[in-house]
Amino acid sequence: MNSVDDLTAVALLAEPVRQRLYRYLRERREPVGREEAAGSAGISAKLAAFHLDRMVEAGLLEVDYRRLTGRVGPGAGRPAKVYSLTERSFEITLPPTRYALAASMMATALSGDASDGGQATLEQVAGEVGEMLGEETRTLARTRNGRRDAALRQLEQLGFEPQPRGSGDLVLRNCIFRELSESHRELVCGMNAALVRGLLSGADLRSMRVEGRPTEERVAESSCCVRIVGR
């Protein structure tokens, strides 16, 4: 697996439901069917299958087929699809600041063109990660309002704490890379903006756009420099 594959895997595990499913499979240490996995996460079997298959695509899980009832011969039914962990290993206790995601994006960027210190490449990588996350909202939500709500949930799950302001805009109350931004503010602000911009683009929310650079107020509050304007 290359660094881009690792980055995709880390980004996928930033989603809480996938964290629960992945953790359960790691604890079970044996193949698990989607119904059992769904029960462990408190979600429907259909939604569990969606998340499990996304992790298969990223190389986090592998698939096999077996009869879960233990019956054999005629009338035993078709083998069920079961999931188990691959040999790849990831830390999934991700803190609200998501440093594993930041480290993966930076490592991927540094493996590319670093002629400008890697900032442009980092923002491109962050944008691609955001777009991947945003595209999932289009799969799960068909209407614009549904996509908007799903995109805001993604931001909440990442730890940005989006909140409306009186003007109708949205501010992100938490910088998920806060400690890193103290020493590399311009780099982190650009990465944050690209990540959120990519997410909105992937979710096809064209009327919502990203604005904002660091201000003294945001630095004092440890808020994210990014603001979303347009509803």
N, CA, C and O of each residue as an XYZ file, in Angstrom:
924
protein
N       0.833     -1.198      0.000
C       0.000      0.000      0.000
C       0.872      1.253      0.000
O       1.898      1.300      0.678
N       0.458      2.277     -0.768
C       1.215      3.514     -0.785
C       0.614      4.521      0.183
O      -0.384      4.239      0.846
N       1.236      5.711      0.261
C       0.800      6.703      1.245
C      -0.600      7.215      0.968
O      -1.327      7.563      1.898
N      -0.996      7.266     -0.323
C      -2.352      7.707     -0.648
C      -3.377      6.706     -0.136
O      -4.429      7.093      0.374
N      -3.070      5.413     -0.272
C      -3.964      4.376      0.254
C      -4.080      4.500      1.773
O      -5.175      4.395      2.325
N      -2.956      4.723      2.442
C      -2.986      4.887      3.895
C      -3.792      6.109      4.296
O      -4.521      6.078      5.287
N      -3.664      7.185      3.531
C      -4.407      8.403      3.815
C      -5.904      8.159      3.698
O      -6.678      8.607      4.544
N      -6.312      7.451      2.653
C      -7.731      7.128      2.479
C      -8.244      6.311      3.653
O      -9.342      6.552      4.154
N      -7.442      5.341      4.091
C      -7.851      4.494      5.211
C      -8.014      5.307      6.489
O      -8.999      5.137      7.208
N      -7.065      6.185      6.781
C      -7.148      7.011      7.990
C      -8.358      7.925      7.924
O      -9.059      8.098      8.920
N      -8.610      8.514      6.754
C      -9.764      9.403      6.602
C     -11.065      8.641      6.821
O     -11.994      9.164      7.437
N     -11.139      7.422      6.324
C     -12.356      6.626      6.518
C     -12.585      6.326      7.993
O     -13.725      6.328      8.458
N     -11.515      6.071      8.728
C     -11.653      5.729     10.136
C     -11.907      6.943     11.016
O     -12.097      6.802     12.225
N     -11.913      8.143     10.419
C     -12.289      9.339     11.181
C     -13.800      9.392     11.403
O     -14.288     10.219     12.173
N     -14.536      8.511     10.729
C     -16.000      8.487     10.846
C     -16.376      7.569     12.008
O     -15.964      6.409     12.024
N     -17.155      8.063     12.986
C     -17.419      7.307     14.225
C     -18.045      5.934     14.017
O     -17.662      4.984     14.700
N     -19.001      5.799     13.091
C     -19.640      4.494     12.882
C     -18.610      3.486     12.398
O     -18.603      2.339     12.845
N     -17.743      3.908     11.489
C     -16.716      2.999     10.989
C     -15.741      2.639     12.096
O     -15.255      1.510     12.155
N     -15.451      3.595     12.975
C     -14.582      3.280     14.109
C     -15.182      2.157     14.949
O     -14.476      1.230     15.348
N     -16.487      2.241     15.217
C     -17.137      1.211     16.041
C     -17.114     -0.143     15.335
O     -16.835     -1.167     15.958
N     -17.407     -0.145     14.036
C     -17.399     -1.397     13.282
C     -15.996     -1.995     13.233
O     -15.819     -3.196     13.438
N     -15.012     -1.159     12.964
C     -13.628     -1.633     12.874
C     -13.150     -2.177     14.219
O     -12.504     -3.222     14.291
N     -13.484     -1.442     15.284
C     -13.077     -1.882     16.624
C     -13.725     -3.227     16.964
O     -13.081     -4.104     17.540
N     -15.001     -3.382     16.603
C     -15.692     -4.635     16.911
C     -15.037     -5.799     16.172
O     -14.814     -6.855     16.764
N     -14.728     -5.621     14.896
C     -14.089     -6.689     14.137
C     -12.709     -7.010     14.691
O     -12.286     -8.166     14.685
N     -12.010     -5.991     15.168
C     -10.695     -6.237     15.745
C     -10.810     -7.029     17.037
O      -9.985     -7.900     17.312
N     -11.835     -6.727     17.832
C     -12.026     -7.445     19.093
C     -12.483     -8.878     18.859
O     -12.099     -9.776     19.609
N     -13.303     -9.111     17.823
C     -13.835    -10.454     17.563
C     -12.767    -11.406     17.050
O     -12.790    -12.593     17.375
N     -11.832    -10.902     16.254
C     -10.734    -11.715     15.733
C     -11.206    -12.902     14.900
O     -10.511    -13.913     14.798
N     -12.373    -12.777     14.313
C     -12.877    -13.796     13.400
C     -13.875    -13.133     12.463
O     -14.399    -12.065     12.780
N     -14.151    -13.754     11.303
C     -15.066    -13.139     10.336
C     -16.437    -12.871     10.937
O     -16.956    -13.675     11.712
N     -17.022    -11.727     10.572
C     -18.299    -11.280     11.104
C     -19.235    -10.924      9.957
O     -18.829    -10.264      9.000
N     -20.491    -11.362     10.056
C     -21.493    -11.013      9.062
C     -22.022     -9.607      9.281
O     -21.829     -9.025     10.348
N     -22.695     -9.057      8.264
C     -23.131     -7.659      8.372
C     -24.216     -7.471      9.427
O     -24.290     -6.408     10.044
N     -25.067     -8.489      9.651
C     -26.110     -8.358     10.681
C     -25.490     -8.262     12.075
O     -25.905     -7.440     12.892
N     -24.501     -9.103     12.336
C     -23.830     -9.040     13.640
C     -23.098     -7.714     13.802
O     -23.156     -7.095     14.865
N     -22.412     -7.279     12.752
C     -21.694     -6.008     12.805
C     -22.664     -4.855     13.026
O     -22.382     -3.939     13.798
N     -23.816     -4.901     12.341
C     -24.817     -3.849     12.497
C     -25.319     -3.784     13.932
O     -25.495     -2.696     14.482
N     -25.550     -4.940     14.540
C     -26.018     -4.977     15.921
C     -25.005     -4.387     16.876
O     -25.379     -3.741     17.855
N     -23.720     -4.600     16.607
C     -22.681     -4.066     17.492
C     -22.620     -2.548     17.439
O     -22.249     -1.905     18.421
N     -22.984     -1.966     16.286
C     -22.900     -0.511     16.111
C     -24.250      0.169     16.285
O     -24.324      1.397     16.271
N     -25.321     -0.607     16.449
C     -26.646     -0.031     16.618
C     -27.181      0.632     15.368
O     -27.855      1.658     15.448
N     -26.885      0.049     14.198
C     -27.351      0.598     12.932
C     -28.012     -0.506     12.116
O     -27.997     -1.672     12.512
N     -28.591     -0.137     10.981
C     -29.245     -1.128     10.134
C     -28.203     -1.964      9.396
O     -27.063     -1.535      9.217
N     -28.605     -3.158      8.971
C     -27.698     -4.033      8.234
C     -27.292     -3.395      6.908
O     -26.160     -3.570      6.456
N     -28.218     -2.650      6.278
C     -27.913     -1.995      5.002
C     -26.834     -0.938      5.179
O     -25.908     -0.851      4.372
N     -26.950     -0.123      6.246
C     -25.944      0.905      6.495
C     -24.618      0.271      6.889
O     -23.556      0.749      6.488
N     -24.673     -0.795      7.666
C     -23.438     -1.489      8.050
C     -22.723     -2.020      6.813
O     -21.501     -1.916      6.707
N     -23.485     -2.593      5.875
C     -22.888     -3.120      4.645
C     -22.203     -2.012      3.860
O     -21.124     -2.213      3.301
N     -22.835     -0.835      3.820
C     -22.231      0.306      3.116
C     -20.878      0.653      3.720
O     -19.893      0.776      2.991
N     -20.811      0.812      5.044
C     -19.564      1.181      5.701
C     -18.523      0.059      5.601
O     -17.342      0.327      5.378
N     -18.951     -1.175      5.763
C     -18.019     -2.301      5.680
C     -17.407     -2.399      4.288
O     -16.203     -2.614      4.149
N     -18.235     -2.240      3.262
C     -17.723     -2.329      1.893
C     -16.778     -1.180      1.564
O     -15.835     -1.356      0.793
N     -17.026      0.022      2.153
C     -16.094      1.134      1.945
C     -14.739      0.792      2.553
O     -13.704      1.137      1.983
N     -14.731      0.118      3.707
C     -13.470     -0.261      4.326
C     -12.781     -1.387      3.554
O     -11.554     -1.487      3.555
N     -13.575     -2.228      2.899
C     -12.982     -3.253      2.026
C     -12.261     -2.574      0.866
O     -11.135     -2.940      0.529
N     -12.914     -1.585      0.256
C     -12.313     -0.856     -0.869
C     -11.007     -0.187     -0.468
O     -10.086     -0.086     -1.279
N     -10.919      0.271      0.779
C      -9.716      0.957      1.264
C      -8.640     -0.016      1.736
O      -7.554      0.411      2.128
N      -8.922     -1.310      1.705
C      -7.934     -2.293      2.116
C      -7.853     -2.534      3.603
O      -6.916     -3.172      4.084
N      -8.857     -2.013      4.356
C      -8.874     -2.226      5.801
C      -9.474     -3.582      6.167
O      -9.082     -4.194      7.161
N     -10.417     -4.044      5.364
C     -11.096     -5.310      5.614
C     -10.996     -6.199      4.385
O     -10.726     -5.732      3.279
N     -11.219     -7.480      4.602
C     -11.302     -8.413      3.490
C     -12.584     -9.225      3.621
O     -13.165     -9.331      4.701
N     -13.010     -9.791      2.506
C     -14.307    -10.463      2.429
C     -14.128    -11.949      2.179
O     -13.227    -12.381      1.460
N     -15.014    -12.716      2.795
C     -15.091    -14.150      2.522
C     -16.569    -14.517      2.551
O     -17.415    -13.675      2.852
N     -16.876    -15.751      2.245
C     -18.270    -16.211      2.251
C     -18.349    -17.524      3.024
O     -17.558    -18.441      2.801
N     -19.317    -17.598      3.936
C     -19.496    -18.830      4.693
C     -20.943    -18.914      5.193
O     -21.649    -17.908      5.262
N     -21.364    -20.123      5.535
C     -22.706    -20.316      6.102
C     -22.641    -20.057      7.596
O     -21.968    -20.775      8.336
N     -23.341    -19.031      8.028
C     -23.281    -18.631      9.432
C     -24.083    -19.561     10.340
O     -23.869    -19.590     11.552
N     -25.000    -20.316      9.753
C     -25.821    -21.219     10.562
C     -25.098    -22.497     10.931
O     -25.508    -23.200     11.855
N     -24.024    -22.806     10.219
C     -23.308    -24.044     10.476
C     -23.899    -25.236      9.736
O     -23.334    -26.329      9.769
N     -25.033    -25.033      9.068
C     -25.664    -26.128      8.320
C     -24.938    -26.338      6.998
O     -24.349    -25.405      6.453
N     -24.982    -27.567      6.483
C     -24.373    -27.904      5.205
C     -25.346    -28.735      4.394
O     -26.342    -29.237      4.917
N     -25.050    -28.876      3.111
C     -25.879    -29.711      2.256
C     -27.093    -28.977      1.719
O     -27.237    -27.774      1.937
N     -27.970    -29.687      1.017
C     -29.168    -29.079      0.432
C     -30.034    -28.408      1.506
O     -30.232    -28.953      2.592
N     -30.533    -27.240      1.187
C     -31.381    -26.518      2.122
C     -30.631    -25.704      3.151
O     -31.245    -25.066      4.007
N     -29.303    -25.716      3.078
C     -28.515    -24.975      4.062
C     -28.478    -23.483      3.758
O     -28.058    -22.681      4.592
N     -28.927    -23.116      2.543
C     -28.931    -21.708      2.179
C     -27.611    -21.255      1.580
O     -26.606    -21.965      1.621
N     -27.643    -20.054      1.023
C     -26.449    -19.519      0.387
C     -25.456    -19.008      1.431
O     -25.865    -18.504      2.478
N     -24.158    -19.133      1.155
C     -23.163    -18.587      2.084
C     -23.335    -17.073      2.238
O     -23.664    -16.380      1.275
N     -23.115    -16.581      3.422
C     -23.239    -15.148      3.700
C     -21.890    -14.463      3.525
O     -20.837    -15.084      3.667
N     -21.945    -13.190      3.218
C     -20.736    -12.376      3.098
C     -20.246    -12.022      4.497
O     -21.014    -11.503      5.307
N     -18.990    -12.295      4.787
C     -18.436    -11.991      6.103
C     -17.175    -11.147      5.940
O     -16.503    -11.191      4.909
N     -16.877    -10.388      6.974
C     -15.771     -9.431      6.928
C     -14.769     -9.713      8.047
O     -15.146    -10.118      9.146
N     -13.510     -9.496      7.754
C     -12.467     -9.611      8.772
C     -11.360     -8.607      8.456
O     -11.273     -8.100      7.337
N     -10.518     -8.326      9.447
C      -9.446     -7.354      9.262
C      -8.348     -7.905      8.363
O      -8.063     -9.102      8.369
N      -7.744     -7.024      7.600
C      -6.556     -7.391      6.844
C      -5.348     -7.284      7.768
O      -5.494     -7.030      8.964
N      -4.172     -7.476      7.217
C      -2.956     -7.414      8.029
C      -2.552     -5.981      8.330
O      -1.672     -5.753      9.159
N      -3.184     -4.999      7.667
C      -2.843     -3.601      7.930
C      -3.330     -3.227      9.332
O      -4.359     -3.723      9.790
N      -2.595     -2.361     10.000
C      -2.940     -1.973     11.364
C      -3.018     -0.460     11.470
O      -2.141      0.260     10.991
N      -4.102      0.015     12.118
C      -4.281      1.449     12.304
C      -4.761      1.719     13.716
O      -5.528      0.941     14.283
N      -4.305      2.821     14.276
C      -4.795      3.293     15.572
C      -6.112      4.006     15.332
O      -6.162      4.971     14.570
N      -7.188      3.542     15.976
C      -8.495      4.126     15.682
C      -9.045      4.942     16.840
O     -10.176      5.422     16.768
N      -8.265      5.110     17.916
C      -8.718      5.999     18.987
C      -8.298      7.411     18.604
O      -7.328      7.955     19.131
N      -9.055      7.991     17.673
C      -8.682      9.285     17.131
C      -9.176     10.401     18.035
O     -10.378     10.462     18.289
N      -8.327     11.286     18.534
C      -8.771     12.385     19.383
C      -9.494     13.433     18.561
O      -9.424     13.402     17.333
N     -10.200     14.376     19.218
C     -10.909     15.420     18.481
C     -10.005     16.246     17.586
O     -10.489     16.882     16.650
N      -8.703     16.254     17.849
C      -7.803     17.051     17.031
C      -7.325     16.314     15.787
O      -6.694     16.934     14.932
N      -7.594     15.034     15.649
C      -7.378     14.281     14.416
C      -5.951     14.384     13.868
O      -5.763     14.612     12.673
N      -4.943     14.218     14.736
C      -3.579     14.372     14.264
C      -3.148     13.245     13.330
O      -2.257     13.440     12.504
N      -3.758     12.085     13.446
C      -3.423     11.008     12.514
C      -3.786     11.411     11.094
O      -3.049     11.114     10.154
N      -4.914     12.084     10.936
C      -5.339     12.543      9.618
C      -4.387     13.615      9.102
O      -3.994     13.587      7.935
N      -4.012     14.563      9.966
C      -3.078     15.620      9.564
C      -1.733     15.021      9.154
O      -1.161     15.408      8.135
N      -1.233     14.078      9.951
C       0.061     13.469      9.652
C       0.025     12.736      8.319
O       0.984     12.793      7.549
N      -1.082     12.045      8.045
C      -1.190     11.307      6.792
C      -1.240     12.251      5.601
O      -0.609     11.995      4.576
N      -1.998     13.354      5.733
C      -2.080     14.314      4.632
C      -0.724     14.959      4.386
O      -0.329     15.153      3.237
N      -0.008     15.294      5.456
C       1.298     15.928      5.301
C       2.311     14.960      4.696
O       3.110     15.343      3.841
N       2.275     13.717      5.139
C       3.209     12.728      4.598
C       2.951     12.501      3.114
O       3.890     12.372      2.329
N       1.679     12.452      2.731
C       1.336     12.270      1.328
C       1.798     13.463      0.509
O       2.336     13.298     -0.586
N       1.589     14.673      1.040
C       2.001     15.885      0.334
C       3.513     15.930      0.156
O       3.999     16.290     -0.916
N       4.262     15.567      1.196
C       5.709     15.643      1.133
C       6.306     14.612      0.183
O       7.449     14.750     -0.255
N       5.528     13.574     -0.135
C       6.011     12.586     -1.100
C       5.830     13.077     -2.528
O       6.280     12.431     -3.474
N       5.155     14.246     -2.687
C       4.938     14.829     -4.001
C       5.842     16.022     -4.218
O       6.974     16.054     -3.736
N       5.335     17.007     -4.951
C       6.100     18.210     -5.279
C       6.213     19.100     -4.049
O       5.204     19.598     -3.550
N       7.417     19.301     -3.561
C       7.631     20.127     -2.372
C       8.401     21.392     -2.719
O       9.093     21.946     -1.864
N       8.291     21.860     -3.964
C       9.054     23.018     -4.408
C       8.681     24.283     -3.654
O       9.510     25.183     -3.518
N       7.445     24.373     -3.156
C       7.026     25.557     -2.397
C       6.916     25.245     -0.917
O       6.188     25.911     -0.181
N       7.645     24.228     -0.489
C       7.544     23.797      0.902
C       6.444     22.780      1.108
O       6.205     22.336      2.230
N       5.773     22.409      0.030
C       4.735     21.387      0.100
C       3.350     21.927      0.385
O       2.405     21.141      0.447
N       3.177     23.248      0.564
C       1.871     23.776      0.950
C       0.824     23.552     -0.130
O      -0.286     23.114      0.171
N       1.162     23.846     -1.394
C       0.187     23.661     -2.472
C      -0.214     22.196     -2.598
O      -1.386     21.879     -2.800
N       0.773     21.305     -2.477
C       0.482     19.880     -2.578
C      -0.365     19.420     -1.398
O      -1.279     18.611     -1.557
N      -0.055     19.944     -0.207
C      -0.835     19.588      0.975
C      -2.287     20.013      0.810
O      -3.197     19.254      1.139
N      -2.511     21.228      0.299
C      -3.879     21.698      0.106
C      -4.599     20.863     -0.946
O      -5.800     20.622     -0.828
N      -3.875     20.418     -1.976
C      -4.488     19.542     -2.981
C      -4.892     18.209     -2.356
O      -5.985     17.704     -2.610
N      -4.007     17.644     -1.541
C      -4.303     16.370     -0.875
C      -5.493     16.530      0.068
O      -6.404     15.702      0.074
N      -5.478     17.611      0.873
C      -6.586     17.843      1.810
C      -7.898     18.017      1.061
O      -8.940     17.531      1.502
N      -7.848     18.708     -0.069
C      -9.057     18.874     -0.880
C      -9.590     17.552     -1.391
O     -10.803     17.343     -1.435
N      -8.693     16.657     -1.780
C      -9.113     15.343     -2.281
C      -9.733     14.509     -1.168
O     -10.711     13.796     -1.392
N      -9.162     14.596      0.035
C      -9.737     13.880      1.182
C     -11.132     14.424      1.483
O     -12.078     13.659      1.674
N     -11.251     15.759      1.526
C     -12.555     16.364      1.775
C     -13.575     15.982      0.727
O     -14.731     15.708      1.051
N     -13.159     15.962     -0.528
C     -14.096     15.609     -1.597
C     -14.568     14.168     -1.470
O     -15.735     13.867     -1.722
N     -13.662     13.282     -1.080
C     -14.048     11.887     -0.873
C     -15.111     11.783      0.214
O     -16.096     11.061      0.063
N     -14.902     12.516      1.318
C     -15.884     12.494      2.396
C     -17.202     13.113      1.940
O     -18.274     12.615      2.284
N     -17.126     14.191      1.172
C     -18.334     14.840      0.683
C     -19.115     13.981     -0.280
O     -20.345     13.992     -0.263
N     -18.417     13.232     -1.125
C     -19.103     12.367     -2.092
C     -19.954     11.311     -1.399
O     -20.974     10.875     -1.933
N     -19.527     10.902     -0.200
C     -20.318      9.923      0.533
C     -21.673     10.495      0.933
O     -22.659      9.761      1.007
N     -21.730     11.802      1.192
C     -23.012     12.398      1.564
C     -23.981     12.350      0.398
O     -25.192     12.248      0.597
N     -23.455     12.421     -0.827
C     -24.332     12.327     -1.998
C     -24.886     10.919     -2.151
O     -25.974     10.724     -2.692
N     -24.130      9.942     -1.672
C     -24.611      8.561     -1.716
C     -25.715      8.334     -0.700
O     -26.667      7.598     -0.960
N     -25.588      8.967      0.456
C     -26.529      8.735      1.550
C     -27.688      9.718      1.575
O     -28.722      9.429      2.177
N     -27.541     10.875      0.936
C     -28.592     11.905      0.971
C     -28.806     12.454     -0.438
O     -27.864     12.919     -1.081
N     -30.044     12.397     -0.909
C     -30.339     12.782     -2.292
C     -30.725     14.247     -2.441
O     -30.421     14.853     -3.468
N     -31.385     14.831     -1.449
C     -31.843     16.210     -1.562
C     -30.745     17.167     -1.111
O     -29.806     16.773     -0.418
N     -30.878     18.434     -1.514
C     -29.870     19.418     -1.121
C     -29.853     19.587      0.399
O     -28.784     19.617      1.008
N     -31.019     19.695      1.005
C     -31.070     19.840      2.464
C     -30.469     18.630      3.159
O     -29.785     18.751      4.175
N     -30.740     17.459      2.589
C     -30.172     16.241      3.160
C     -28.658     16.225      3.045
O     -27.964     15.814      3.975
N     -28.141     16.678      1.891
C     -26.691     16.726      1.714
C     -26.064     17.747      2.654
O     -24.995     17.515      3.219
N     -26.751     18.894      2.815
C     -26.226     19.923      3.719
C     -26.145     19.396      5.148
O     -25.128     19.563      5.821
N     -27.223     18.756      5.610
C     -27.229     18.213      6.969
C     -26.147     17.145      7.131
O     -25.475     17.078      8.160
N     -25.989     16.306      6.091
C     -24.989     15.245      6.162
C     -23.574     15.830      6.178
O     -22.695     15.320      6.873
N     -23.358     16.901      5.409
C     -22.040     17.545      5.395
C     -21.719     18.160      6.755
O     -20.585     18.082      7.226
N     -22.728     18.775      7.387
C     -22.509     19.348      8.714
C     -22.217     18.256      9.734
O     -21.404     18.450     10.638
N     -22.877     17.107      9.591
C     -22.584     15.986     10.493
C     -21.143     15.510     10.298
O     -20.457     15.161     11.259
N     -20.692     15.500      9.030
C     -19.299     15.122      8.777
C     -18.351     16.070      9.496
O     -17.383     15.632     10.116
N     -18.629     17.375      9.415
C     -17.783     18.353     10.086
C     -17.818     18.167     11.601
O     -16.794     18.299     12.272
N     -19.006     17.858     12.139
C     -19.128     17.604     13.570
C     -18.328     16.366     13.964
O     -17.635     16.369     14.981
N     -18.424     15.314     13.162
C     -17.725     14.075     13.471
C     -16.214     14.257     13.409
O     -15.477     13.604     14.149
N     -15.753     15.138     12.534
C     -14.330     15.419     12.451
C     -13.854     16.267     13.633
O     -12.661     16.311     13.933
N     -14.804     16.944     14.306
C     -14.455     17.737     15.475
C     -14.439     19.234     15.256
O     -13.986     19.970     16.133
N     -14.924     19.720     14.102
C     -14.880     21.149     13.801
C     -15.909     21.969     14.590
O     -15.739     23.180     14.728
N     -16.944     21.357     15.098
C     -18.003     22.036     15.850
C     -18.620     23.209     15.076
O     -18.522     24.354     15.517
N     -19.257     22.936     13.924
C     -19.878     24.024     13.152
C     -21.058     24.633     13.899
O     -21.885     23.914     14.459
N     -21.132     25.956     13.904
C     -22.236     26.653     14.560
C     -22.653     27.851     13.717
O     -21.802     28.535     13.148
N     -23.978     28.116     13.629
C     -24.458     29.270     12.862
C     -24.175     30.571     13.591
O     -24.142     30.614     14.820
N     -23.973     31.624     12.826
C     -23.852     32.965     13.362
C     -25.038     33.788     12.860
O     -25.745     33.373     11.941
N     -25.250     34.946     13.463
C     -26.423     35.753     13.151
C     -26.572     36.086     11.683
O     -27.695     36.252     11.206
N     -25.479     36.187     10.953
C     -25.532     36.541      9.541
C     -26.028     35.400      8.670
O     -26.273     35.591      7.479
N     -26.177     34.219      9.249
C     -26.561     33.055      8.466
C     -25.368     32.225      8.036
O     -25.530     31.158      7.444
N     -24.152     32.716      8.336
C     -22.952     31.956      8.019
C     -22.708     30.894      9.089
O     -23.391     30.845     10.111
N     -21.739     30.069      8.830
C     -21.346     29.038      9.783
C     -19.898     29.254     10.177
O     -19.043     29.479      9.319
N     -19.620     29.186     11.462
C     -18.235     29.226     11.926
C     -17.897     27.849     12.494
O     -18.766     27.118     12.969
N     -16.629     27.527     12.430
C     -16.143     26.260     12.968
C     -15.432     26.583     14.278
O     -14.345     27.161     14.282
N     -16.062     26.201     15.392
C     -15.597     26.653     16.708
C     -14.324     25.958     17.173
O     -13.664     26.431     18.098
N     -13.974     24.845     16.545
C     -12.798     24.113     17.003
C     -11.849     23.860     15.839
O     -12.261     23.392     14.779
N     -10.581     24.173     16.047
C      -9.554     23.803     15.073
C      -9.100     22.390     15.412
O      -8.542     22.159     16.485
N      -9.329     21.459     14.522
C      -9.018     20.063     14.838
C      -7.517     19.779     14.799
O      -7.075     18.702     15.202
N      -6.743     20.735     14.320
C      -5.287     20.617     14.339
C      -4.695     21.761     15.167
O      -3.664     22.326     14.802
N      -5.350     22.099     16.280
C      -5.051     23.324     17.016
C      -3.583     23.436     17.446
O      -2.941     24.452     17.179
N      -3.048     22.405     18.108
C      -1.677     22.498     18.606
C      -0.678     22.637     17.462
O       0.321     23.348     17.574
N      -0.964     21.949     16.368
C      -0.089     22.053     15.205
C      -0.149     23.456     14.605
O       0.856     23.957     14.100
N      -1.317     24.090     14.658
C      -1.470     25.420     14.065
C      -0.701     26.484     14.834
O      -0.390     27.540     14.281
N      -0.392     26.227     16.090
C       0.338     27.218     16.883
C       1.725     27.484     16.323
O       2.251     28.589     16.458
N       2.318     26.478     15.695
C       3.657     26.655     15.128
C       3.652     26.721     13.599
O       4.635     27.154     12.997
N       2.553     26.295     12.967
C       2.476     26.274     11.498
C       1.102     26.789     11.050
O       0.365     26.102     10.343
N       0.781     28.005     11.475
C      -0.582     28.510     11.285
C      -0.995     28.600      9.820
O      -2.071     28.124      9.459
N      -0.166     29.197      8.973
C      -0.546     29.368      7.568
C      -0.736     28.017      6.883
O      -1.665     27.827      6.098
N       0.159     27.086      7.195
C       0.078     25.758      6.601
C      -1.211     25.056      7.010
O      -1.906     24.484      6.171
N      -1.528     25.104      8.314
C      -2.707     24.414      8.828
C      -3.991     25.091      8.368
O      -4.959     24.408      8.034
N      -4.018     26.425      8.342
C      -5.225     27.116      7.895
C      -5.526     26.789      6.435
O      -6.684     26.591      6.068
N      -4.502     26.733      5.613
C      -4.702     26.368      4.217
C      -5.205     24.942      4.072
O      -6.060     24.654      3.234
N      -4.660     24.042      4.907
C      -5.092     22.644      4.877
C      -6.549     22.524      5.322
O      -7.334     21.806      4.702
N      -6.910     23.227      6.396
C      -8.292     23.198      6.877
C      -9.260     23.704      5.816
O     -10.290     23.084      5.553
N      -8.917     24.835      5.210
C      -9.792     25.431      4.203
C      -9.975     24.484      3.021
O     -11.087     24.330      2.514
N      -8.891     23.850      2.581
C      -8.969     22.927      1.452
C      -9.801     21.693      1.796
O     -10.561     21.197      0.965
N      -9.652     21.203      3.027
C     -10.414     20.034      3.460
C     -11.914     20.327      3.457
O     -12.708     19.539      2.943
N     -12.297     21.477      4.040
C     -13.716     21.834      4.103
C     -14.251     22.174      2.715
O     -15.372     21.797      2.372
N     -13.460     22.879      1.920
C     -13.889     23.208      0.564
C     -14.128     21.940     -0.261
O     -15.102     21.846     -1.008
N     -13.235     20.979     -0.117
C     -13.403     19.720     -0.837
C     -14.646     18.973     -0.396
O     -15.346     18.378     -1.215
N     -14.922     19.004      0.914
C     -16.106     18.324      1.437
C     -17.384     18.931      0.851
O     -18.291     18.203      0.444
N     -17.452     20.260      0.811
C     -18.641     20.920      0.256
C     -18.773     20.644     -1.232
O     -19.879     20.451     -1.736
N     -17.648     20.623     -1.934
C     -17.680     20.327     -3.365
C     -18.134     18.893     -3.619
O     -18.965     18.640     -4.491
N     -17.579     17.957     -2.847
C     -17.963     16.560     -3.015
C     -19.429     16.321     -2.722
O     -20.054     15.444     -3.320
N     -19.991     17.117     -1.782
C     -21.408     16.994     -1.433
C     -22.303     17.764     -2.396
O     -23.524     17.769     -2.236
N     -21.702     18.422     -3.405
C     -22.449     19.193     -4.404
C     -23.245     20.323     -3.758
O     -24.406     20.548     -4.101
N     -22.615     21.032     -2.823
C     -23.238     22.178     -2.161
C     -22.596     23.444     -2.725
O     -21.779     24.088     -2.067
N     -22.975     23.782     -3.936
C     -22.285     24.837     -4.684
C     -22.557     26.227     -4.140
O     -21.753     27.135     -4.350
N     -23.672     26.415     -3.446
C     -23.983     27.748     -2.924
C     -23.252     28.043     -1.619
O     -23.289     29.172     -1.130
N     -22.596     27.047     -1.059
C     -21.837     27.235      0.182
C     -20.358     27.314     -0.162
O     -19.839     26.464     -0.886
N     -19.688     28.316      0.348
C     -18.271     28.477      0.034
C     -17.463     28.772      1.296
O     -17.992     29.200      2.322
N     -16.192     28.532      1.178
C     -15.279     28.679      2.312
C     -14.571     30.029      2.233
O     -14.058     30.420      1.184
N     -14.555     30.724      3.357
C     -13.810     31.967      3.471
C     -13.075     31.966      4.800
O     -13.319     31.131      5.671
N     -12.168     32.925      4.930
C     -11.593     33.136      6.254
C     -10.120     32.858      6.338
O      -9.612     31.907      5.744
N      -9.453     33.686      7.070
C      -8.058     33.514      7.437
C      -7.962     33.735      8.948
O      -8.961     34.117      9.557
N      -6.832     33.519      9.564
C      -6.728     33.695     11.016
C      -7.045     35.122     11.450
O      -6.651     36.075     10.778
N      -7.745     35.275     12.553
C      -7.964     36.573     13.183
C      -7.572     36.446     14.639
O      -7.488     35.337     15.166
N      -7.329     37.569     15.295
C      -6.938     37.530     16.701
C      -8.022     36.866     17.550
O      -7.722     36.134     18.492
N      -9.304     37.134     17.200
C     -10.411     36.554     17.965
C     -10.400     35.037     17.850
O     -10.573     34.334     18.846
N     -10.198     34.531     16.636
C     -10.219     33.085     16.454
C      -9.021     32.419     17.097
O      -9.130     31.326     17.653
N      -7.887     33.078     17.020
C      -6.697     32.508     17.657
C      -6.902     32.411     19.160
O      -6.542     31.410     19.780
N      -7.489     33.465     19.752
C      -7.719     33.484     21.197
C      -8.703     32.409     21.613
O      -8.559     31.816     22.682
N      -9.711     32.149     20.775
C     -10.743     31.170     21.108
C     -10.374     29.753     20.686
O     -11.115     28.810     20.964
N      -9.242     29.598     20.023
C      -8.844     28.302     19.451
C      -9.840     27.838     18.397
O      -9.981     26.638     18.161
N     -10.539     28.788     17.758
C     -11.483     28.448     16.708
C     -10.743     28.176     15.412
O      -9.582     28.554     15.253
N     -11.427     27.517     14.490
C     -10.857     27.295     13.160
C     -10.930     28.604     12.381
O     -11.853     29.398     12.561
N      -9.951     28.814     11.518
C      -9.919     30.036     10.714
C     -10.962     30.008      9.602
O     -11.230     31.033      8.975
N     -11.548     28.847      9.357
C     -12.469     28.689      8.240
C     -13.884     29.119      8.625
O     -14.377     28.816      9.712
N     -14.516     29.834      7.697
C     -15.921     30.203      7.852
C     -16.645     29.775      6.591
O     -16.112     29.904      5.489
N     -17.858     29.266      6.747
C     -18.657     28.850      5.594
C     -19.757     29.885      5.375
O     -20.549     30.163      6.275
N     -19.796     30.446      4.179
C     -20.805     31.438      3.856
C     -21.730     30.896      2.785
O     -21.340     30.056      1.974
N     -22.989     31.398      2.791
C     -23.973     30.890      1.846
C     -24.719     29.727      2.431
O     -24.130     28.891      3.116
N     -26.018     29.654      2.174
C     -26.830     28.596      2.770
C     -27.423     27.720      1.719
O     -28.140     26.771      2.037
